[in-house]
Amino acid sequence: MAVIDWRPIIKKYAGLWVGLKDDEMTVIVSGKTPREVMEKAQKKGFSKPILLHVPTKVIPFVGGLQATG
């Protein structure tokens, strides 16, 4: 599994919703609401973009592991 660097997306689209291509890196459209993004994407011929709300502040998170005994 390849690592995806979303830093350019976060920097450019902070606080907005974006529609991504299936490669999870290419922004098709952006907008203030998911509905706006879906409408714009459909007008461009993308019926099922990946929707992502871009955070305004990046907070590091490390997923938890559950120890089994």
C-alpha positions in Angstrom: 0.0 0.0 0.0 1.5 3.3 -1.1 1.6 6.3 1.3 -0.5 9.3 0.1 0.8 12.8 0.9 -2.2 15.0 1.4 -0.2 18.0 2.6 -0.7 20.0 -0.6 -4.4 19.3 -0.5 -4.6 20.3 3.2 -2.7 23.5 2.5 -4.8 24.5 -0.5 -8.3 23.4 0.5 -8.3 23.7 4.3 -11.8 23.9 5.7 -13.5 22.9 2.4 -15.0 19.7 1.0 -13.2 18.2 -1.9 -14.1 15.5 -4.5 -11.2 13.2 -5.3 -10.6 10.8 -8.2 -10.2 7.1 -7.4 -6.4 7.6 -7.0 -7.2 9.5 -3.7 -4.8 12.3 -4.7 -6.4 14.2 -7.6 -8.9 16.9 -6.6 -11.7 17.1 -9.1 -13.7 19.9 -7.4 -14.0 21.7 -4.1 -16.8 23.5 -2.3 -18.3 24.5 1.0 -20.7 21.6 1.3 -20.8 17.9 0.2 -23.9 18.7 -1.9 -22.0 21.4 -3.8 -19.1 19.1 -4.4 -21.3 16.3 -5.7 -23.1 18.7 -8.0 -19.9 20.1 -9.4 -18.4 16.6 -9.8 -21.4 15.3 -11.7 -21.3 18.3 -14.1 -17.7 17.3 -14.8 -18.7 13.7 -15.5 -17.7 12.1 -12.1 -20.7 10.4 -10.6 -19.0 8.9 -7.5 -16.1 11.1 -6.3 -14.4 10.4 -3.0 -15.7 13.1 -0.6 -13.2 14.5 1.9 -13.7 17.3 4.4 -10.2 18.9 4.6 -9.4 19.9 8.2 -8.3 23.4 9.1 -5.8 22.1 11.6 -3.9 18.8 11.4 -3.7 16.9 14.7 -1.5 13.8 14.7 -3.3 10.6 15.5 -1.8 7.2 16.0 -4.4 4.4 15.9 -4.7 2.4 19.0 -3.9 -1.3 19.3 -5.7 -3.6 21.5 -3.6 -6.2 23.3 -5.0 -9.6 23.5 -3.8 -11.9 26.1 
